[in-house]
């Protein structure tokens, strides 16, 4: 059992420092190690290392050190349009000269000479089978590790200028296009969704798919939501609370909340907006965002939101409470302090529980499926933890001591 004096000291430290879960921005520029402040893409690998595609190379950040890769290291070009991580933790960087893959030791590049449909790469996504899908200005390429297979309008695409790619839980490919709307490819057939299917616009700028199979589709006229059966549900715009309608990117965090990167070129206004399934909240440069020109966003394993902009990178940690109002914790939790087992007396049977340490790192998670839930927390280090339970978009928070 942990010394009671140490537990008391932990509590005193927490009281003195205040809410350690406060929302914070940490910004990075060339002064910190980025090769260029114009950042076009961001991806997070399986080790929670962040990768950035900039206009003068690829940057890797492991939360402590920066490493930069350029043509001198094997990249096909230094101007990176997009970046992604595949099932093998290989890094893919798309350029106007072709695409480069990093296997942890060296870069290998592919062009039309290898079977790629076009050398101008606009977007990349990877599937659960290890395949890589590559969007270009003249169609779609799939790379299975050996061969490229290419798709055009003649194959069933609604348009050949590909703007965004995402893969759902069934390994179906969702393809955003310019002018042609949205397409779903099940491996055999392309199904098209346009304004006739309630999309706000046929120019697709972003796609995110949540754990329930909902598809969130970003455009320059707001965001549309389709359910897990691909039926239209709703559209969200500035009138709904979105910062503005010009969506640049979308991402889902571990609580199934939607984050939107927003930037209206003609207004020079940008932000990140959070939808907690009930309401929208937004953060701008006034709140600490490094720049208004938001281009891409990604969520890391600790729910930090990484924002690629035209003048650096922002790391936003929303704290364990999020940026929206949190409801009081309604359930019995005992014992507190706990040792090996924690009991949650839960009024619902479809909730998710998370424990965060005082640094904001996620230490434990579980699905609450019974009215009384017995959780094994014996592997956790002694200390104070912040507990969240997410239920149908609502966030309930409390504190727990493990000894």
C-alpha positions in Angstrom: 0.0 0.0 0.0 1.3 3.4 -0.8 2.4 5.7 2.0 -0.6 7.8 3.1 1.8 10.8 3.4 2.6 10.6 -0.3 -1.1 10.4 -1.3 -1.7 13.6 0.8 1.3 15.3 -0.9 -0.2 14.4 -4.3 -3.5 16.0 -3.3 -1.8 19.1 -2.0 0.2 19.5 -5.2 -3.0 19.2 -7.2 -4.7 21.8 -5.1 -1.8 24.2 -5.4 -1.3 23.9 -9.1 -5.1 24.1 -9.9 -6.7 22.2 -12.7 -3.8 20.5 -14.5 -6.3 19.6 -17.2 -6.6 23.1 -18.5 -6.8 23.6 -22.2 -3.4 24.5 -23.7 -1.8 25.3 -27.0 1.8 24.5 -27.7 3.1 26.0 -30.9 6.1 25.0 -33.1 7.8 26.8 -35.9 11.2 26.8 -37.6 12.6 28.2 -34.3 11.7 24.8 -32.7 12.9 22.5 -35.5 10.4 22.6 -38.3 12.1 22.9 -41.7 9.4 25.3 -42.9 6.5 27.1 -41.4 4.2 26.2 -44.3 2.9 22.9 -43.2 0.6 21.0 -45.7 0.0 17.8 -43.8 0.2 16.0 -40.5 0.0 12.3 -39.5 0.5 10.2 -36.3 2.2 6.9 -36.4 1.6 3.8 -34.2 4.3 5.0 -31.8 2.5 8.3 -31.4 5.3 10.1 -33.3 4.1 13.0 -35.3 5.0 13.5 -39.0 4.6 16.8 -40.9 4.7 17.5 -44.6 6.1 20.9 -45.2 7.1 22.9 -48.3 10.8 22.1 -47.7 10.7 18.5 -46.5 9.2 16.0 -44.0 9.6 16.6 -40.3 9.4 13.9 -37.5 8.6 14.9 -33.9 8.7 12.4 -31.1 7.6 15.0 -28.4 11.2 15.8 -27.6 13.3 15.9 -30.8 12.8 16.9 -34.4 14.3 15.1 -37.4 14.1 16.5 -40.9 14.1 14.5 -44.2 14.7 16.1 -47.6 15.8 15.0 -51.1 19.3 14.6 -49.7 17.8 11.7 -47.6 15.9 10.2 -50.5 12.7 12.1 -50.8 11.5 12.5 -54.4 10.8 16.2 -53.8 10.9 18.6 -50.8 7.5 20.2 -51.4 5.1 17.8 -49.6 1.4 18.0 -50.5 0.2 15.3 -48.1 1.4 12.7 -45.6 0.1 9.4 -44.2 1.0 6.3 -42.2 0.3 2.8 -43.4 -0.5 -0.5 -41.5 3.3 -1.3 -41.3 4.0 2.1 -39.8 5.6 3.2 -43.1 5.4 6.9 -43.9 4.0 8.0 -47.3 4.7 11.6 -48.6 2.9 12.8 -51.7 4.5 15.5 -53.9 4.0 17.0 -57.4 6.8 14.6 -58.6 5.4 11.4 -57.3 5.2 9.6 -53.9 7.9 8.5 -51.4 7.7 5.8 -48.7 9.9 5.7 -45.6 10.3 2.2 -44.0 12.2 3.5 -40.9 15.6 3.3 -42.6 15.3 4.6 -46.1 13.0 6.3 -48.6 11.8 4.7 -51.8 9.9 6.6 -54.5 7.2 5.7 -57.0 6.1 7.6 -60.2 4.1 7.0 -63.3 7.1 4.9 -64.5 6.2 2.4 -61.8 2.4 2.5 -62.5 1.2 5.4 -60.6 -1.7 7.1 -62.5 -0.3 10.6 -62.0 2.7 12.2 -60.3 0.8 15.0 -58.7 -0.4 13.6 -55.4 -3.3 15.3 -53.6 -4.2 12.9 -50.8 -3.2 9.5 -49.4 -5.1 6.9 -47.2 -4.3 3.4 -46.1 -6.5 0.4 -45.6 -6.6 -2.5 -43.1 -5.1 -4.9 -45.6 -1.9 -2.8 -46.0 -3.0 -1.2 -49.2 -2.3 2.4 -50.0 -4.8 4.6 -51.8 -3.4 7.6 -53.6 -5.5 10.5 -55.0 -4.2 12.5 -57.9 -5.4 15.2 -60.3 -6.3 12.5 -62.9 -7.7 9.6 -60.9 -7.1 7.1 -58.1 -4.3 4.6 -57.6 -4.2 1.6 -55.3 -0.8 0.1 -54.3 -0.9 -3.4 -52.9 2.9 -3.4 -52.1 3.8 -4.7 -55.5 1.5 -3.4 -58.2 -0.6 -0.3 -58.9 -4.2 -0.5 -59.9 -5.7 2.7 -61.4 -9.3 4.0 -61.5 -10.8 6.8 -63.5 -14.2 8.0 -64.6 -14.2 5.1 -67.0 -14.0 2.8 -63.9 -16.9 4.5 -62.2 -15.4 7.5 -60.4 -17.7 10.5 -60.6 -14.7 12.8 -61.3 -10.9 12.4 -61.6 -9.7 15.3 -59.5 -9.4 13.5 -56.1 -9.5 15.8 -53.1 -9.7 13.5 -50.1 -9.6 9.8 -49.1 -10.8 7.8 -46.1 -11.3 4.1 -45.3 -14.3 2.8 -43.3 -14.5 -0.2 -40.9 -15.5 -2.5 -43.8 -12.4 -1.5 -45.8 -14.6 0.5 -48.2 -12.8 3.5 -49.7 -14.5 6.9 -49.5 -13.4 9.3 -52.2 -13.9 13.0 -52.2 -13.7 14.8 -55.5 -13.7 18.3 -56.9 -17.0 18.9 -58.7 -18.1 15.3 -58.8 -19.2 14.9 -55.1 -18.4 11.9 -52.9 -17.9 8.2 -54.0 -17.8 5.0 -52.0 -15.9 2.0 -53.5 -16.6 -1.4 -52.1 -13.9 -3.1 -54.2 -16.2 -3.6 -57.1 -18.7 -0.8 -57.5 -18.5 3.0 -57.1 -21.6 4.6 -55.5 -21.9 8.3 -55.8 -23.3 10.9 -53.4 -24.0 14.5 -54.6 -26.1 17.5 -53.7 -29.0 15.3 -54.9 -28.3 13.1 -51.9 -28.3 16.2 -49.6 -24.6 17.0 -49.7 -24.3 20.8 -49.3 -21.8 21.0 -52.1 -20.2 18.7 -54.7 -16.6 19.9 -53.9 -15.4 17.6 -51.0 -12.7 18.9 -48.8 -12.6 16.4 -45.9 -14.0 13.0 -44.8 -14.0 11.5 -41.3 -15.5 8.2 -40.2 -16.3 7.6 -36.5 -16.3 4.3 -34.6 -20.1 3.9 -35.1 -19.7 4.1 -38.9 -21.0 7.7 -39.3 -19.5 9.5 -42.2 -18.7 13.2 -41.7 -18.2 15.0 -45.0 -16.6 18.4 -45.2 -17.2 20.9 -48.0 -17.0 24.7 -48.5 -20.7 24.9 -47.5 -20.5 23.1 -44.2 -20.4 19.4 -43.0 -22.9 16.7 -43.8 -23.4 13.6 -41.7 -24.4 10.1 -43.1 -25.1 7.2 -40.8 -23.6 3.7 -40.8 -26.1 2.7 -43.5 -25.0 5.7 -45.6 -28.2 7.5 -45.1 -28.2 11.3 -44.8 -28.7 12.6 -41.3 -27.9 16.3 -41.0 -25.9 19.2 -42.2 -23.9 21.6 -39.9 -23.0 25.1 -41.0 -22.1 28.4 -39.4 -25.7 28.8 -38.5 -25.4 25.6 -36.4 -22.3 26.9 -34.6 -19.5 25.9 -36.9 -16.8 28.7 -37.0 -17.5 29.1 -40.7 -18.5 26.9 -43.6 -15.0 26.5 -45.2 -14.0 23.1 -43.9 -10.4 22.1 -44.5 -10.1 18.9 -42.6 -12.0 16.6 -40.1 -10.8 14.2 -37.4 -12.4 12.0 -34.7 -10.9 11.8 -31.2 -11.1 8.8 -28.8 -14.4 10.1 -27.3 -16.0 10.1 -30.8 -16.1 13.9 -30.9 -15.6 15.6 -34.2 -12.9 18.2 -34.8 -13.0 20.4 -37.8 -10.2 22.5 -39.3 -11.6 25.7 -40.7 -10.2 28.3 -43.0 -12.0 30.8 -45.3 -9.4 32.1 -47.8 -11.3 35.2 -48.8 -12.0 36.2 -45.2 -8.5 35.2 -43.9 -10.3 33.6 -40.9 -9.5 30.2 -39.5 -10.1 28.1 -36.4 -10.5 24.6 -35.1 -14.1 23.7 -34.1 -15.3 20.9 -31.8 -18.6 19.1 -32.0 -19.5 17.1 -28.9 -22.6 15.7 -30.6 -24.7 18.4 -29.0 -23.1 21.8 -29.7 -20.1 23.5 -31.4 -17.2 25.3 -29.8 -14.3 27.0 -31.6 -10.7 28.1 -30.9 -8.8 30.8 -32.8 -5.5 32.6 -32.7 -7.0 34.6 -29.8 -7.0 31.4 -27.9 -3.5 30.5 -28.9 -3.8 28.8 -32.3 -0.5 29.6 -34.2 -2.1 30.8 -37.4 -5.5 31.3 -39.1 -4.4 29.3 -42.2 -5.6 25.9 -41.0 -4.8 23.2 -43.5 -4.9 19.8 -41.8 -5.5 18.3 -38.4 -4.7 14.9 -36.7 -5.5 13.5 -33.3 -2.7 11.6 -31.4 -3.1 8.7 -29.0 -3.5 11.1 -26.0 -6.2 13.1 -27.7 -3.9 16.0 -28.5 -5.1 17.9 -31.6 -2.3 18.6 -34.0 -3.0 21.5 -36.4 -0.9 22.1 -39.6 -1.1 25.7 -40.6 0.5 28.3 -42.9 2.8 29.5 -40.1 3.7 26.5 -38.0 2.1 23.7 -36.0 -0.2 23.9 -33.0 -0.5 21.1 -30.5 -3.8 21.6 -28.6 -4.7 19.6 -25.5 -8.3 20.2 -24.6 -7.8 18.9 -21.1 -9.8 16.0 -19.7 -12.9 18.2 -19.7 -13.0 19.3 -23.3 -13.8 22.9 -24.4 -17.5 22.5 -23.8 -19.4 22.3 -20.5 -19.1 19.1 -18.6 -22.0 17.6 -16.7 -21.6 16.6 -13.0 -20.6 13.0 -12.4 -23.9 11.1 -11.7 -22.7 7.6 -10.8 -21.4 5.9 -7.7 -17.6 5.1 -7.8 -16.0 3.1 -5.1 -13.7 2.5 -3.4 -11.9 5.8 -3.6 -8.9 5.6 -3.1 -8.8 2.3 -5.0 -6.2 -0.4 -5.1 -6.7 -3.3 -7.5 -10.4 -2.9 -8.4 -12.7 0.0 -9.1 -16.5 -0.3 -9.1 -18.7 1.9 -11.3 -22.4 1.8 -10.6 -23.6 3.0 -14.0 -27.1 4.1 -14.8 -26.6 3.2 -18.5 -25.2 0.2 -20.2 -23.5 1.9 -23.2 -20.8 4.3 -22.0 -17.0 4.5 -22.2 -14.7 5.3 -19.3 -11.3 6.9 -19.5 -8.7 7.6 -16.8 -6.0 10.2 -17.5 -2.9 10.9 -15.4 -2.1 14.4 -14.2 0.0 15.0 -17.4 -3.1 14.4 -19.6 -2.0 11.0 -20.8 -4.7 8.3 -21.2 -3.8 5.6 -18.8 -6.9 3.3 -18.9 -10.1 2.9 -20.8 -13.1 0.5 -20.6 -16.6 0.1 -22.0 -19.3 0.1 -19.3 -21.8 -2.5 -20.3 -23.5 -3.3 -17.0 -25.3 -1.4 -14.3 -22.4 -2.4 -12.0 -19.0 -2.6 -13.6 -15.9 -4.1 -12.0 -12.7 -2.7 -13.4 -9.2 -4.0 -12.9 -6.9 -1.0 -12.2 -4.1 -2.9 -10.4 -1.6 -2.2 -13.2 -1.9 1.6 -12.8 0.8 3.5 -11.0 -0.3 5.0 -7.7 -1.5 8.6 -7.9 -4.4 10.9 -8.9 -6.3 10.2 -12.1 -9.0 12.2 -13.8 -12.0 10.1 -14.8 -14.3 10.7 -17.8 -17.3 8.8 -18.8 -18.7 9.5 -22.3 -22.4 8.7 -22.8 -24.2 9.7 -26.0 -22.0 12.8 -26.6 -22.1 14.0 -23.0 -18.9 14.1 -20.9 -19.0 13.3 -17.1 -15.9 13.9 -15.1 -14.5 13.1 -11.6 -11.3 12.3 -9.8 -10.0 9.0 -8.5 -6.9 8.1 -6.4 -5.1 4.8 -7.1 -2.8 3.6 -4.3 
